Amino acid sequence: MDSNFIKEIINSQEPIAIMKYFEYPIFSNDYANARYTILRIDKKHNTIIETDIPFNLVPFVITKIGYFEEVLRLNEGAVWERGSFRKKAKKVISRPALRYFINQQ
C-alpha cells in the first residue's frame, strides 16, 4: 500500500478505526510483533476495508493515536476509533456481515 495514501487516510476526517494486534512467530511463543491495521467503511459495498500499515509508518501512526478514542484494550491488542466509527459501521453494514467480519479475524 502506498505510504502517502495511508497518511491521507489518517490525516483526513473520515471515520476510521486503528487496530493493534500481536503476531506471534511459529518458532517462539514469547516474542510478538505488533501490527497495525486501518479499518474503513466502504458504503458502496456495505463492507469494512482493512488496510495493513507497513512497519515504516508505525511511528507516524503512534504519534496520531492521541487524536483517537481508545475503545478496546486487551492483552491481544487494542482498538482506537475516530468519528464514531462503530456507530456508523452499525448503520451501514448489516449484522450478519459484521459478524462475519469479526469471526474471520
Backbone atoms as SQL, in Angstrom:
CREATE TABLE atoms (id INTEGER PRIMARY KEY, chain TEXT, resi INTEGER, resn TEXT, atom TEXT, x REAL, y REAL, z REAL);
INSERT INTO atoms VALUES
  (1, 'A', 1, 'MET', 'N', 0.854, -1.181, 0.000),
  (2, 'A', 1, 'MET', 'CA', 0.000, 0.000, 0.000),
  (3, 'A', 1, 'MET', 'C', 0.890, 1.230, 0.000),
  (4, 'A', 2, 'ASP', 'N', 0.455, 2.247, -0.682),
  (5, 'A', 2, 'ASP', 'CA', 1.196, 3.495, -0.798),
  (6, 'A', 2, 'ASP', 'C', 1.196, 4.238, 0.543),
  (7, 'A', 3, 'SER', 'N', 2.375, 4.638, 1.002),
  (8, 'A', 3, 'SER', 'CA', 2.515, 5.336, 2.283),
  (9, 'A', 3, 'SER', 'C', 1.756, 6.657, 2.292),
  (10, 'A', 4, 'ASN', 'N', 1.775, 7.377, 1.188),
  (11, 'A', 4, 'ASN', 'CA', 1.059, 8.659, 1.123),
  (12, 'A', 4, 'ASN', 'C', -0.451, 8.468, 1.259),
  (13, 'A', 5, 'PHE', 'N', -0.976, 7.399, 0.681),
  (14, 'A', 5, 'PHE', 'CA', -2.403, 7.109, 0.781),
  (15, 'A', 5, 'PHE', 'C', -2.795, 6.832, 2.231),
  (16, 'A', 6, 'ILE', 'N', -1.982, 6.063, 2.939),
  (17, 'A', 6, 'ILE', 'CA', -2.257, 5.760, 4.345),
  (18, 'A', 6, 'ILE', 'C', -2.185, 7.021, 5.187),
  (19, 'A', 7, 'LYS', 'N', -1.218, 7.881, 4.919),
  (20, 'A', 7, 'LYS', 'CA', -1.113, 9.148, 5.650),
  (21, 'A', 7, 'LYS', 'C', -2.336, 10.027, 5.384),
  (22, 'A', 8, 'GLU', 'N', -2.814, 10.047, 4.145),
  (23, 'A', 8, 'GLU', 'CA', -4.014, 10.823, 3.819),
  (24, 'A', 8, 'GLU', 'C', -5.230, 10.316, 4.589),
  (25, 'A', 9, 'ILE', 'N', -5.366, 9.007, 4.693),
  (26, 'A', 9, 'ILE', 'CA', -6.487, 8.430, 5.437),
  (27, 'A', 9, 'ILE', 'C', -6.415, 8.843, 6.896),
  (28, 'A', 10, 'ILE', 'N', -5.247, 8.732, 7.498),
  (29, 'A', 10, 'ILE', 'CA', -5.091, 9.054, 8.916),
  (30, 'A', 10, 'ILE', 'C', -5.280, 10.542, 9.172),
  (31, 'A', 11, 'ASN', 'N', -4.829, 11.386, 8.276),
  (32, 'A', 11, 'ASN', 'CA', -4.949, 12.831, 8.449),
  (33, 'A', 11, 'ASN', 'C', -6.319, 13.374, 8.048),
  (34, 'A', 12, 'SER', 'N', -7.136, 12.563, 7.393),
  (35, 'A', 12, 'SER', 'CA', -8.461, 13.018, 6.963),
  (36, 'A', 12, 'SER', 'C', -9.418, 13.044, 8.143),
  (37, 'A', 13, 'GLN', 'N', -10.655, 13.410, 7.877),
  (38, 'A', 13, 'GLN', 'CA', -11.701, 13.406, 8.902),
  (39, 'A', 13, 'GLN', 'C', -12.636, 12.204, 8.753),
  (40, 'A', 14, 'GLU', 'N', -12.280, 11.284, 7.883),
  (41, 'A', 14, 'GLU', 'CA', -13.078, 10.084, 7.643),
  (42, 'A', 14, 'GLU', 'C', -13.162, 9.242, 8.919),
  (43, 'A', 15, 'PRO', 'N', -14.334, 8.701, 9.252),
  (44, 'A', 15, 'PRO', 'CA', -14.425, 7.819, 10.418),
  (45, 'A', 15, 'PRO', 'C', -13.664, 6.523, 10.154),
  (46, 'A', 16, 'ILE', 'N', -12.661, 6.268, 10.966),
  (47, 'A', 16, 'ILE', 'CA', -11.841, 5.064, 10.818),
  (48, 'A', 16, 'ILE', 'C', -11.547, 4.487, 12.195),
  (49, 'A', 17, 'ALA', 'N', -11.027, 3.288, 12.187),
  (50, 'A', 17, 'ALA', 'CA', -10.537, 2.658, 13.409),
  (51, 'A', 17, 'ALA', 'C', -9.128, 2.154, 13.124),
  (52, 'A', 18, 'ILE', 'N', -8.292, 2.206, 14.134),
  (53, 'A', 18, 'ILE', 'CA', -6.945, 1.652, 14.034),
  (54, 'A', 18, 'ILE', 'C', -6.878, 0.491, 15.015),
  (55, 'A', 19, 'MET', 'N', -6.469, -0.649, 14.503),
  (56, 'A', 19, 'MET', 'CA', -6.415, -1.854, 15.311),
  (57, 'A', 19, 'MET', 'C', -4.955, -2.270, 15.474),
  (58, 'A', 20, 'LYS', 'N', -4.555, -2.503, 16.720),
  (59, 'A', 20, 'LYS', 'CA', -3.214, -3.010, 17.022),
  (60, 'A', 20, 'LYS', 'C', -3.376, -4.439, 17.503),
  (61, 'A', 21, 'TYR', 'N', -2.622, -5.345, 16.921),
  (62, 'A', 21, 'TYR', 'CA', -2.667, -6.735, 17.344),
  (63, 'A', 21, 'TYR', 'C', -1.255, -7.296, 17.314),
  (64, 'A', 22, 'PHE', 'N', -1.079, -8.428, 17.957),
  (65, 'A', 22, 'PHE', 'CA', 0.243, -9.038, 18.043),
  (66, 'A', 22, 'PHE', 'C', 0.304, -10.286, 17.188),
  (67, 'A', 23, 'GLU', 'N', 1.393, -10.397, 16.465),
  (68, 'A', 23, 'GLU', 'CA', 1.623, -11.529, 15.588),
  (69, 'A', 23, 'GLU', 'C', 2.755, -12.353, 16.197),
  (70, 'A', 24, 'TYR', 'N', 2.486, -13.609, 16.503),
  (71, 'A', 24, 'TYR', 'CA', 3.475, -14.468, 17.131),
  (72, 'A', 24, 'TYR', 'C', 4.123, -15.363, 16.084),
  (73, 'A', 25, 'PRO', 'N', 5.447, -15.332, 15.982),
  (74, 'A', 25, 'PRO', 'CA', 6.119, -16.260, 15.068),
  (75, 'A', 25, 'PRO', 'C', 5.915, -17.699, 15.539),
  (76, 'A', 26, 'ILE', 'N', 5.865, -18.623, 14.613),
  (77, 'A', 26, 'ILE', 'CA', 5.625, -20.027, 14.921),
  (78, 'A', 26, 'ILE', 'C', 6.705, -20.589, 15.836),
  (79, 'A', 27, 'PHE', 'N', 7.930, -20.167, 15.631),
  (80, 'A', 27, 'PHE', 'CA', 9.044, -20.764, 16.358),
  (81, 'A', 27, 'PHE', 'C', 9.202, -20.244, 17.779),
  (82, 'A', 28, 'SER', 'N', 8.454, -19.209, 18.177),
  (83, 'A', 28, 'SER', 'CA', 8.604, -18.663, 19.520),
  (84, 'A', 28, 'SER', 'C', 7.272, -18.131, 20.028),
  (85, 'A', 29, 'ASN', 'N', 6.870, -18.586, 21.197),
  (86, 'A', 29, 'ASN', 'CA', 5.646, -18.086, 21.807),
  (87, 'A', 29, 'ASN', 'C', 5.904, -16.885, 22.704),
  (88, 'A', 30, 'ASP', 'N', 7.151, -16.542, 22.919),
  (89, 'A', 30, 'ASP', 'CA', 7.493, -15.458, 23.831),
  (90, 'A', 30, 'ASP', 'C', 7.661, -14.118, 23.130),
  (91, 'A', 31, 'TYR', 'N', 7.912, -14.119, 21.856),
  (92, 'A', 31, 'TYR', 'CA', 8.209, -12.893, 21.130),
  (93, 'A', 31, 'TYR', 'C', 7.061, -12.571, 20.183),
  (94, 'A', 32, 'ALA', 'N', 6.577, -11.346, 20.243),
  (95, 'A', 32, 'ALA', 'CA', 5.455, -10.955, 19.390),
  (96, 'A', 32, 'ALA', 'C', 5.784, -9.679, 18.642),
  (97, 'A', 33, 'ASN', 'N', 5.308, -9.588, 17.412),
  (98, 'A', 33, 'ASN', 'CA', 5.437, -8.372, 16.614),
  (99, 'A', 33, 'ASN', 'C', 4.111, -7.622, 16.659),
  (100, 'A', 34, 'ALA', 'N', 4.162, -6.347, 17.005),
  (101, 'A', 34, 'ALA', 'CA', 2.950, -5.525, 16.996),
  (102, 'A', 34, 'ALA', 'C', 2.662, -5.118, 15.555),
  (103, 'A', 35, 'ARG', 'N', 1.437, -5.330, 15.129),
  (104, 'A', 35, 'ARG', 'CA', 0.993, -4.969, 13.782),
  (105, 'A', 35, 'ARG', 'C', -0.174, -4.011, 13.906),
  (106, 'A', 36, 'TYR', 'N', -0.332, -3.136, 12.922),
  (107, 'A', 36, 'TYR', 'CA', -1.409, -2.153, 12.923),
  (108, 'A', 36, 'TYR', 'C', -2.187, -2.262, 11.619),
  (109, 'A', 37, 'THR', 'N', -3.501, -2.065, 11.728),
  (110, 'A', 37, 'THR', 'CA', -4.393, -2.113, 10.573),
  (111, 'A', 37, 'THR', 'C', -5.403, -0.982, 10.679),
  (112, 'A', 38, 'ILE', 'N', -5.718, -0.367, 9.549),
  (113, 'A', 38, 'ILE', 'CA', -6.762, 0.660, 9.487),
  (114, 'A', 38, 'ILE', 'C', -8.046, -0.010, 9.005),
  (115, 'A', 39, 'LEU', 'N', -9.151, 0.295, 9.669),
  (116, 'A', 39, 'LEU', 'CA', -10.463, -0.189, 9.253),
  (117, 'A', 39, 'LEU', 'C', -11.266, 1.000, 8.748),
  (118, 'A', 40, 'ARG', 'N', -11.810, 0.866, 7.546),
  (119, 'A', 40, 'ARG', 'CA', -12.627, 1.915, 6.932),
  (120, 'A', 40, 'ARG', 'C', -13.945, 1.324, 6.472),
  (121, 'A', 41, 'ILE', 'N', -14.946, 2.168, 6.353),
  (122, 'A', 41, 'ILE', 'CA', -16.270, 1.730, 5.891),
  (123, 'A', 41, 'ILE', 'C', -16.365, 1.969, 4.386),
  (124, 'A', 42, 'ASP', 'N', -16.728, 0.924, 3.658),
  (125, 'A', 42, 'ASP', 'CA', -16.993, 1.037, 2.221),
  (126, 'A', 42, 'ASP', 'C', -18.504, 1.084, 2.050),
  (127, 'A', 43, 'LYS', 'N', -19.048, 2.286, 1.925),
  (128, 'A', 43, 'LYS', 'CA', -20.504, 2.454, 1.843),
  (129, 'A', 43, 'LYS', 'C', -21.072, 1.895, 0.546),
  (130, 'A', 44, 'LYS', 'N', -20.271, 1.874, -0.506),
  (131, 'A', 44, 'LYS', 'CA', -20.746, 1.392, -1.801),
  (132, 'A', 44, 'LYS', 'C', -21.068, -0.106, -1.747),
  (133, 'A', 45, 'HIS', 'N', -20.207, -0.872, -1.058),
  (134, 'A', 45, 'HIS', 'CA', -20.389, -2.319, -0.988),
  (135, 'A', 45, 'HIS', 'C', -20.835, -2.796, 0.391),
  (136, 'A', 46, 'ASN', 'N', -21.077, -1.863, 1.312),
  (137, 'A', 46, 'ASN', 'CA', -21.523, -2.181, 2.672),
  (138, 'A', 46, 'ASN', 'C', -20.602, -3.187, 3.367),
  (139, 'A', 47, 'THR', 'N', -19.323, -2.898, 3.329),
  (140, 'A', 47, 'THR', 'CA', -18.324, -3.749, 3.974),
  (141, 'A', 47, 'THR', 'C', -17.296, -2.883, 4.698),
  (142, 'A', 48, 'ILE', 'N', -16.404, -3.552, 5.385),
  (143, 'A', 48, 'ILE', 'CA', -15.285, -2.889, 6.041),
  (144, 'A', 48, 'ILE', 'C', -14.021, -3.214, 5.260),
  (145, 'A', 49, 'ILE', 'N', -13.236, -2.191, 4.978),
  (146, 'A', 49, 'ILE', 'CA', -11.983, -2.355, 4.253),
  (147, 'A', 49, 'ILE', 'C', -10.846, -2.360, 5.263),
  (148, 'A', 50, 'GLU', 'N', -10.003, -3.378, 5.199),
  (149, 'A', 50, 'GLU', 'CA', -8.826, -3.459, 6.057),
  (150, 'A', 50, 'GLU', 'C', -7.599, -3.051, 5.251),
  (151, 'A', 51, 'THR', 'N', -6.771, -2.182, 5.832),
  (152, 'A', 51, 'THR', 'CA', -5.534, -1.772, 5.194),
  (153, 'A', 51, 'THR', 'C', -4.412, -1.949, 6.200),
  (154, 'A', 52, 'ASP', 'N', -3.497, -2.869, 5.911),
  (155, 'A', 52, 'ASP', 'CA', -2.364, -3.074, 6.803),
  (156, 'A', 52, 'ASP', 'C', -1.404, -1.900, 6.713),
  (157, 'A', 53, 'ILE', 'N', -0.892, -1.514, 7.864),
  (158, 'A', 53, 'ILE', 'CA', 0.050, -0.398, 7.933),
  (159, 'A', 53, 'ILE', 'C', 1.459, -0.979, 7.936),
  (160, 'A', 54, 'PRO', 'N', 2.305, -0.581, 6.984),
  (161, 'A', 54, 'PRO', 'CA', 3.669, -1.108, 6.947),
  (162, 'A', 54, 'PRO', 'C', 4.492, -0.629, 8.153),
  (163, 'A', 55, 'PHE', 'N', 5.525, -1.398, 8.474),
  (164, 'A', 55, 'PHE', 'CA', 6.358, -1.095, 9.637),
  (165, 'A', 55, 'PHE', 'C', 6.957, 0.305, 9.603),
  (166, 'A', 56, 'ASN', 'N', 7.298, 0.796, 8.430),
  (167, 'A', 56, 'ASN', 'CA', 7.920, 2.119, 8.355),
  (168, 'A', 56, 'ASN', 'C', 6.966, 3.259, 8.712),
  (169, 'A', 57, 'LEU', 'N', 5.650, 3.008, 8.716),
  (170, 'A', 57, 'LEU', 'CA', 4.679, 4.034, 9.076),
  (171, 'A', 57, 'LEU', 'C', 4.176, 3.921, 10.520),
  (172, 'A', 58, 'VAL', 'N', 4.596, 2.891, 11.234),
  (173, 'A', 58, 'VAL', 'CA', 4.133, 2.703, 12.610),
  (174, 'A', 58, 'VAL', 'C', 4.465, 3.901, 13.498),
  (175, 'A', 59, 'PRO', 'N', 5.664, 4.477, 13.458),
  (176, 'A', 59, 'PRO', 'CA', 5.922, 5.665, 14.289),
  (177, 'A', 59, 'PRO', 'C', 4.972, 6.825, 13.976),
  (178, 'A', 60, 'PHE', 'N', 4.647, 7.027, 12.710),
  (179, 'A', 60, 'PHE', 'CA', 3.701, 8.068, 12.313),
  (180, 'A', 60, 'PHE', 'C', 2.324, 7.793, 12.922),
  (181, 'A', 61, 'VAL', 'N', 1.881, 6.553, 12.853),
  (182, 'A', 61, 'VAL', 'CA', 0.570, 6.176, 13.392),
  (183, 'A', 61, 'VAL', 'C', 0.539, 6.377, 14.902),
  (184, 'A', 62, 'ILE', 'N', 1.603, 5.997, 15.578),
  (185, 'A', 62, 'ILE', 'CA', 1.651, 6.130, 17.036),
  (186, 'A', 62, 'ILE', 'C', 1.540, 7.602, 17.449),
  (187, 'A', 63, 'THR', 'N', 2.124, 8.502, 16.683),
  (188, 'A', 63, 'THR', 'CA', 2.006, 9.931, 17.020),
  (189, 'A', 63, 'THR', 'C', 0.587, 10.442, 16.822),
  (190, 'A', 64, 'LYS', 'N', -0.186, 9.826, 15.951),
  (191, 'A', 64, 'LYS', 'CA', -1.551, 10.272, 15.656),
  (192, 'A', 64, 'LYS', 'C', -2.608, 9.619, 16.537),
  (193, 'A', 65, 'ILE', 'N', -2.274, 8.561, 17.250),
  (194, 'A', 65, 'ILE', 'CA', -3.253, 7.827, 18.048),
  (195, 'A', 65, 'ILE', 'C', -3.839, 8.694, 19.157),
  (196, 'A', 66, 'GLY', 'N', -3.132, 9.705, 19.596),
  (197, 'A', 66, 'GLY', 'CA', -3.651, 10.599, 20.623),
  (198, 'A', 66, 'GLY', 'C', -4.920, 11.326, 20.206),
  (199, 'A', 67, 'TYR', 'N', -5.181, 11.429, 18.908),
  (200, 'A', 67, 'TYR', 'CA', -6.382, 12.089, 18.392),
  (201, 'A', 67, 'TYR', 'C', -7.561, 11.125, 18.266),
  (202, 'A', 68, 'PHE', 'N', -7.360, 9.883, 18.629),
  (203, 'A', 68, 'PHE', 'CA', -8.386, 8.852, 18.536),
  (204, 'A', 68, 'PHE', 'C', -8.865, 8.485, 19.930),
  (205, 'A', 69, 'GLU', 'N', -10.060, 7.896, 19.993),
  (206, 'A', 69, 'GLU', 'CA', -10.611, 7.419, 21.258),
  (207, 'A', 69, 'GLU', 'C', -10.332, 5.924, 21.376),
  (208, 'A', 70, 'GLU', 'N', -9.734, 5.519, 22.484),
  (209, 'A', 70, 'GLU', 'CA', -9.480, 4.096, 22.698),
  (210, 'A', 70, 'GLU', 'C', -10.790, 3.427, 23.112),
  (211, 'A', 71, 'VAL', 'N', -11.199, 2.416, 22.355),
  (212, 'A', 71, 'VAL', 'CA', -12.471, 1.758, 22.630),
  (213, 'A', 71, 'VAL', 'C', -12.301, 0.339, 23.165),
  (214, 'A', 72, 'LEU', 'N', -11.118, -0.232, 23.025),
  (215, 'A', 72, 'LEU', 'CA', -10.885, -1.589, 23.491),
  (216, 'A', 72, 'LEU', 'C', -9.401, -1.800, 23.742),
  (217, 'A', 73, 'ARG', 'N', -9.082, -2.415, 24.867),
  (218, 'A', 73, 'ARG', 'CA', -7.701, -2.793, 25.154),
  (219, 'A', 73, 'ARG', 'C', -7.709, -4.164, 25.808),
  (220, 'A', 74, 'LEU', 'N', -7.011, -5.099, 25.182),
  (221, 'A', 74, 'LEU', 'CA', -6.865, -6.466, 25.673),
  (222, 'A', 74, 'LEU', 'C', -5.386, -6.840, 25.631),
  (223, 'A', 75, 'ASN', 'N', -5.048, -7.997, 26.183),
  (224, 'A', 75, 'ASN', 'CA', -3.669, -8.478, 26.078),
  (225, 'A', 75, 'ASN', 'C', -3.278, -8.719, 24.620),
  (226, 'A', 76, 'GLU', 'N', -4.263, -9.034, 23.796),
  (227, 'A', 76, 'GLU', 'CA', -4.002, -9.349, 22.391),
  (228, 'A', 76, 'GLU', 'C', -3.869, -8.114, 21.516),
  (229, 'A', 77, 'GLY', 'N', -4.221, -6.928, 22.037),
  (230, 'A', 77, 'GLY', 'CA', -4.115, -5.719, 21.238),
  (231, 'A', 77, 'GLY', 'C', -5.052, -4.633, 21.716),
  (232, 'A', 78, 'ALA', 'N', -5.286, -3.652, 20.846),
  (233, 'A', 78, 'ALA', 'CA', -6.135, -2.514, 21.186),
  (234, 'A', 78, 'ALA', 'C', -6.799, -1.982, 19.925),
  (235, 'A', 79, 'VAL', 'N', -7.888, -1.227, 20.135),
  (236, 'A', 79, 'VAL', 'CA', -8.601, -0.595, 19.020),
  (237, 'A', 79, 'VAL', 'C', -8.899, 0.851, 19.400),
  (238, 'A', 80, 'TRP', 'N', -8.587, 1.762, 18.483),
  (239, 'A', 80, 'TRP', 'CA', -8.909, 3.185, 18.625),
  (240, 'A', 80, 'TRP', 'C', -9.829, 3.566, 17.480),
  (241, 'A', 81, 'GLU', 'N', -10.753, 4.499, 17.729),
  (242, 'A', 81, 'GLU', 'CA', -11.661, 4.935, 16.666),
  (243, 'A', 81, 'GLU', 'C', -11.720, 6.456, 16.603),
  (244, 'A', 82, 'ARG', 'N', -12.159, 6.919, 15.444),
  (245, 'A', 82, 'ARG', 'CA', -12.376, 8.351, 15.222),
  (246, 'A', 82, 'ARG', 'C', -13.669, 8.506, 14.451),
  (247, 'A', 83, 'GLY', 'N', -14.419, 9.558, 14.783),
  (248, 'A', 83, 'GLY', 'CA', -15.637, 9.863, 14.022),
  (249, 'A', 83, 'GLY', 'C', -16.761, 8.879, 14.254),
  (250, 'A', 84, 'SER', 'N', -16.853, 8.321, 15.446),
  (251, 'A', 84, 'SER', 'CA', -17.916, 7.352, 15.768),
  (252, 'A', 84, 'SER', 'C', -17.954, 6.202, 14.776),
  (253, 'A', 85, 'PHE', 'N', -16.790, 5.605, 14.530),
  (254, 'A', 85, 'PHE', 'CA', -16.667, 4.526, 13.551),
  (255, 'A', 85, 'PHE', 'C', -17.644, 3.389, 13.830),
  (256, 'A', 86, 'ARG', 'N', -17.740, 2.960, 15.097),
  (257, 'A', 86, 'ARG', 'CA', -18.623, 1.825, 15.425),
  (258, 'A', 86, 'ARG', 'C', -20.071, 2.125, 15.093),
  (259, 'A', 87, 'LYS', 'N', -20.548, 3.307, 15.478),
  (260, 'A', 87, 'LYS', 'CA', -21.948, 3.666, 15.210),
  (261, 'A', 87, 'LYS', 'C', -22.231, 3.703, 13.720),
  (262, 'A', 88, 'LYS', 'N', -21.327, 4.289, 12.968),
  (263, 'A', 88, 'LYS', 'CA', -21.537, 4.396, 11.525),
  (264, 'A', 88, 'LYS', 'C', -21.450, 3.038, 10.848),
  (265, 'A', 89, 'ALA', 'N', -20.564, 2.178, 11.334),
  (266, 'A', 89, 'ALA', 'CA', -20.459, 0.834, 10.764),
  (267, 'A', 89, 'ALA', 'C', -21.739, 0.047, 11.030),
  (268, 'A', 90, 'LYS', 'N', -22.304, 0.209, 12.219),
  (269, 'A', 90, 'LYS', 'CA', -23.548, -0.498, 12.543),
  (270, 'A', 90, 'LYS', 'C', -24.711, -0.023, 11.676),
  (271, 'A', 91, 'LYS', 'N', -24.713, 1.261, 11.297),
  (272, 'A', 91, 'LYS', 'CA', -25.786, 1.790, 10.444),
  (273, 'A', 91, 'LYS', 'C', -25.664, 1.309, 9.008),
  (274, 'A', 92, 'VAL', 'N', -24.450, 1.250, 8.501),
  (275, 'A', 92, 'VAL', 'CA', -24.231, 0.967, 7.082),
  (276, 'A', 92, 'VAL', 'C', -24.148, -0.527, 6.787),
  (277, 'A', 93, 'ILE', 'N', -23.551, -1.286, 7.683),
  (278, 'A', 93, 'ILE', 'CA', -23.263, -2.697, 7.415),
  (279, 'A', 93, 'ILE', 'C', -24.265, -3.575, 8.171),
  (280, 'A', 94, 'SER', 'N', -24.770, -4.594, 7.516),
  (281, 'A', 94, 'SER', 'CA', -25.756, -5.478, 8.140),
  (282, 'A', 94, 'SER', 'C', -25.115, -6.287, 9.271),
  (283, 'A', 95, 'ARG', 'N', -25.940, -6.731, 10.202),
  (284, 'A', 95, 'ARG', 'CA', -25.444, -7.520, 11.345),
  (285, 'A', 95, 'ARG', 'C', -24.740, -8.803, 10.904),
  (286, 'A', 96, 'PRO', 'N', -25.308, -9.561, 9.968),
  (287, 'A', 96, 'PRO', 'CA', -24.594, -10.777, 9.538),
  (288, 'A', 96, 'PRO', 'C', -23.230, -10.467, 8.924),
  (289, 'A', 97, 'ALA', 'N', -23.136, -9.384, 8.173),
  (290, 'A', 97, 'ALA', 'CA', -21.850, -9.016, 7.578),
  (291, 'A', 97, 'ALA', 'C', -20.853, -8.607, 8.658),
  (292, 'A', 98, 'LEU', 'N', -21.309, -7.873, 9.680),
  (293, 'A', 98, 'LEU', 'CA', -20.422, -7.509, 10.787),
  (294, 'A', 98, 'LEU', 'C', -19.956, -8.753, 11.540),
  (295, 'A', 99, 'ARG', 'N', -20.871, -9.670, 11.809),
  (296, 'A', 99, 'ARG', 'CA', -20.493, -10.913, 12.495),
  (297, 'A', 99, 'ARG', 'C', -19.477, -11.699, 11.681),
  (298, 'A', 100, 'TYR', 'N', -19.693, -11.777, 10.378),
  (299, 'A', 100, 'TYR', 'CA', -18.756, -12.484, 9.514),
  (300, 'A', 100, 'TYR', 'C', -17.380, -11.834, 9.569),
  (301, 'A', 101, 'PHE', 'N', -17.337, -10.501, 9.514),
  (302, 'A', 101, 'PHE', 'CA', -16.063, -9.786, 9.569),
  (303, 'A', 101, 'PHE', 'C', -15.345, -10.065, 10.882),
  (304, 'A', 102, 'ILE', 'N', -16.065, -10.004, 11.994),
  (305, 'A', 102, 'ILE', 'CA', -15.466, -10.239, 13.304),
  (306, 'A', 102, 'ILE', 'C', -14.983, -11.670, 13.441),
  (307, 'A', 103, 'ASN', 'N', -15.768, -12.617, 12.988),
  (308, 'A', 103, 'ASN', 'CA', -15.409, -14.033, 13.143),
  (309, 'A', 103, 'ASN', 'C', -14.283, -14.475, 12.230),
  (310, 'A', 104, 'GLN', 'N', -14.066, -13.795, 11.131),
  (311, 'A', 104, 'GLN', 'CA', -12.963, -14.185, 10.235),
  (312, 'A', 104, 'GLN', 'C', -11.621, -13.726, 10.782),
  (313, 'A', 105, 'GLN', 'N', -11.627, -12.834, 11.754),
  (314, 'A', 105, 'GLN', 'CA', -10.381, -12.326, 12.323),
  (315, 'A', 105, 'GLN', 'C', -9.758, -13.354, 13.158);
